[in-house]
């Protein structure tokens, strides 16, 4: 009986420790990430600020292979096991000290379609690590395609999508916005404006990846 238990424990340990990296499918995964050491080092790291709408947004990576595929799998195909990896990317950044984490809101329609808000999942991981609350004082109305719109039209349309939830019980002066991918930055710009109206003085946007032309 003792030998059987020992064998079962050993097999479970081997199964856990020897899971191959999902990218190269060769080397074992690291303990803190689901990628092997080589694939982790070869990610399209950026770890710098991008400027969108005069806002400085801290991005962990460039939005290209394999990050683009990982984010899409996480965002659209229920591959929630990527949450720990994507959260780890954000935790490599020099994150500022804040009082709360604000996930990028998605509309109710998008939430029903996906079943979850990917930015909220990431925000929860970061908030737990920083020991601060997740704050969601803003909701997003129906999201529409912006294809063919000018820059000013795009900004105006997105500004109208964000409204304050009522009532707002808690208020914070220093907050971090967490988003998955930043392209034009219009959504972060609009959310920042609403948060400023709520009394937020220091707002720090961060994202997994930034899109470059």
C-alpha positions as CSV (number, residue, x, y, z in Angstrom):
1,X,0.0,0.0,0.0
2,X,2.9,2.3,0.9
3,X,4.7,1.6,-2.3
4,X,1.5,2.2,-4.3
5,X,1.0,5.6,-2.7
6,X,4.7,6.5,-3.3
7,X,4.4,5.5,-6.9
8,X,1.2,7.5,-7.4
9,X,2.8,10.6,-5.8
10,X,5.9,10.2,-8.0
11,X,3.8,9.9,-11.2
12,X,1.9,13.0,-10.2
13,X,5.1,15.0,-9.6
14,X,6.6,13.8,-12.9
15,X,3.4,14.8,-14.8
16,X,3.4,18.2,-13.2
17,X,7.1,18.9,-13.6
18,X,7.6,17.5,-17.1
19,X,4.8,19.2,-19.0
20,X,6.2,20.4,-22.2
21,X,6.3,24.1,-23.2
22,X,3.2,24.8,-25.4
23,X,5.3,26.8,-27.9
24,X,8.3,24.6,-28.6
25,X,6.7,21.4,-27.2
26,X,10.2,20.2,-26.2
27,X,11.5,21.7,-23.0
28,X,9.7,21.5,-19.7
29,X,7.7,24.4,-18.5
30,X,9.1,26.8,-15.8
31,X,7.5,26.8,-12.4
32,X,6.3,30.4,-12.6
33,X,5.2,30.4,-16.3
34,X,3.8,27.8,-18.7
35,X,6.7,28.5,-21.2
36,X,10.1,27.0,-21.1
37,X,13.1,29.3,-20.3
38,X,14.1,29.8,-24.0
39,X,10.6,30.6,-25.2
40,X,10.1,33.0,-22.4
41,X,13.3,34.8,-23.2
42,X,12.5,35.0,-26.9
43,X,9.1,36.6,-26.4
44,X,8.8,40.0,-28.3
45,X,9.6,42.0,-25.1
46,X,9.1,45.7,-25.2
47,X,8.9,46.8,-21.5
48,X,8.6,50.5,-22.3
49,X,6.1,53.2,-22.8
50,X,4.0,53.9,-25.9
51,X,2.4,57.2,-26.3
52,X,-1.2,57.2,-27.5
53,X,-3.4,60.4,-27.2
54,X,-0.7,62.0,-25.2
55,X,-0.9,59.2,-22.6
56,X,2.1,57.1,-21.7
57,X,1.1,53.4,-21.6
58,X,3.4,50.8,-20.2
59,X,3.5,47.8,-22.5
60,X,5.2,44.4,-21.7
61,X,5.5,43.2,-25.3
62,X,5.0,44.0,-28.9
63,X,1.8,42.6,-30.4
64,X,3.4,39.9,-32.6
65,X,4.1,36.2,-32.6
66,X,3.6,34.4,-30.3
67,X,2.0,37.0,-28.0
68,X,-0.7,37.9,-30.6
69,X,-1.8,34.2,-30.8
70,X,-1.6,33.7,-27.1
71,X,-3.8,36.8,-26.4
72,X,-6.3,35.8,-29.1
73,X,-6.6,32.3,-27.6
74,X,-7.0,33.7,-24.1
75,X,-9.5,36.4,-25.3
76,X,-11.7,34.6,-27.8
77,X,-11.2,30.8,-27.3
78,X,-11.6,30.2,-23.5
79,X,-7.9,29.3,-23.1
80,X,-7.9,30.6,-19.6
81,X,-4.8,28.6,-18.6
82,X,-2.9,31.5,-20.3
83,X,-4.0,33.9,-17.5
84,X,-1.0,33.1,-15.3
85,X,1.4,33.6,-18.2
86,X,-0.1,36.9,-19.3
87,X,-0.2,38.1,-15.7
88,X,3.5,37.2,-15.3
89,X,4.3,39.4,-18.3
90,X,2.7,42.4,-16.6
91,X,4.5,41.6,-13.3
92,X,7.9,42.0,-15.1
93,X,7.1,45.7,-15.5
94,X,8.1,48.4,-13.1
95,X,4.5,48.7,-11.8
96,X,3.8,51.9,-9.8
97,X,2.3,51.9,-6.3
98,X,-1.4,52.4,-6.6
99,X,-4.5,52.1,-4.4
100,X,-6.6,50.1,-6.8
101,X,-6.6,48.3,-10.2
102,X,-9.2,49.2,-12.9
103,X,-9.7,46.6,-15.6
104,X,-10.7,47.8,-19.0
105,X,-14.5,47.4,-19.1
106,X,-16.3,45.5,-21.9
107,X,-19.9,45.8,-22.9
108,X,-22.6,43.5,-21.6
109,X,-23.0,42.1,-25.1
110,X,-19.3,41.2,-25.3
111,X,-19.4,39.8,-21.8
112,X,-22.3,37.5,-22.8
113,X,-20.5,36.4,-26.0
114,X,-17.2,35.6,-24.3
115,X,-18.4,34.6,-20.8
116,X,-15.7,36.7,-19.1
117,X,-13.8,40.0,-19.3
118,X,-10.2,39.1,-20.1
119,X,-8.9,42.4,-18.6
120,X,-10.7,41.7,-15.4
121,X,-9.0,38.3,-15.0
122,X,-5.6,39.9,-15.5
123,X,-6.5,42.8,-13.1
124,X,-7.5,40.2,-10.4
125,X,-4.1,38.5,-10.7
126,X,-2.2,41.8,-10.5
127,X,-4.4,43.1,-7.6
128,X,-3.7,39.9,-5.6
129,X,0.0,40.3,-6.2
130,X,0.0,44.0,-5.2
131,X,-2.5,43.4,-2.4
132,X,-4.9,46.1,-3.6
133,X,-8.6,46.0,-4.6
134,X,-10.0,45.7,-8.1
135,X,-12.2,48.8,-8.7
136,X,-14.9,48.9,-11.4
137,X,-16.7,52.2,-11.2
138,X,-17.2,52.5,-14.9
139,X,-19.3,50.4,-17.3
140,X,-19.1,50.3,-21.1
141,X,-22.1,50.5,-23.4
142,X,-22.4,48.7,-26.7
143,X,-19.1,48.6,-28.6
144,X,-19.3,49.3,-32.3
145,X,-16.9,48.8,-35.2
146,X,-14.7,51.8,-35.8
147,X,-13.6,50.8,-39.3
148,X,-13.6,53.8,-41.7
149,X,-13.9,56.4,-38.9
150,X,-11.6,59.4,-38.7
151,X,-9.4,59.8,-35.5
152,X,-11.8,62.5,-34.1
153,X,-14.9,60.4,-34.9
154,X,-13.3,57.4,-33.2
155,X,-12.5,59.3,-30.1
156,X,-15.9,60.9,-29.9
157,X,-17.6,57.5,-30.3
158,X,-15.6,55.8,-27.7
159,X,-16.0,58.7,-25.2
160,X,-19.7,58.1,-25.3
161,X,-19.3,54.4,-24.5
162,X,-18.0,54.8,-20.9
163,X,-20.4,55.8,-18.1
164,X,-20.1,55.9,-14.3
165,X,-21.8,53.1,-12.4
166,X,-24.1,54.5,-9.7
167,X,-23.6,54.8,-6.9
168,X,-19.8,55.0,-6.6
169,X,-19.0,54.1,-2.9
170,X,-15.2,54.0,-3.0
171,X,-12.9,56.5,-4.7
172,X,-9.2,56.4,-5.2
173,X,-6.6,58.9,-6.3
174,X,-3.9,56.5,-7.6
175,X,-5.1,53.8,-9.9
176,X,-3.7,51.5,-12.6
177,X,-5.7,50.6,-15.7
178,X,-5.1,47.1,-17.0
179,X,-5.8,46.3,-20.6
180,X,-4.8,43.4,-22.9
181,X,-3.8,45.1,-26.2
182,X,-3.4,48.7,-27.1
183,X,-3.8,49.8,-30.7
184,X,-4.9,53.5,-31.0
185,X,-5.3,53.9,-27.2
186,X,-8.7,55.5,-27.7
187,X,-10.4,53.2,-25.1
188,X,-7.7,54.0,-22.4
189,X,-8.0,57.7,-23.3
190,X,-11.8,57.6,-22.7
191,X,-11.6,55.5,-19.5
192,X,-8.9,57.9,-18.2
193,X,-11.2,60.9,-18.7
194,X,-14.0,59.3,-16.8
195,X,-11.7,58.3,-13.9
196,X,-10.4,61.8,-13.7
197,X,-14.0,63.0,-13.3
198,X,-14.3,60.6,-10.4
199,X,-11.3,62.2,-8.7
200,X,-8.4,60.0,-9.8
201,X,-5.3,62.2,-9.9
202,X,-2.6,59.6,-10.9
203,X,-3.7,57.1,-13.5
204,X,-1.2,54.5,-14.8
205,X,-2.2,52.5,-17.9
206,X,-0.5,49.2,-18.5
207,X,-1.1,46.5,-21.1
208,X,0.2,43.1,-22.3
209,X,1.1,44.2,-25.7
210,X,1.1,47.3,-28.0
211,X,0.4,47.3,-31.7
212,X,2.9,49.1,-33.9
213,X,2.3,50.0,-37.5
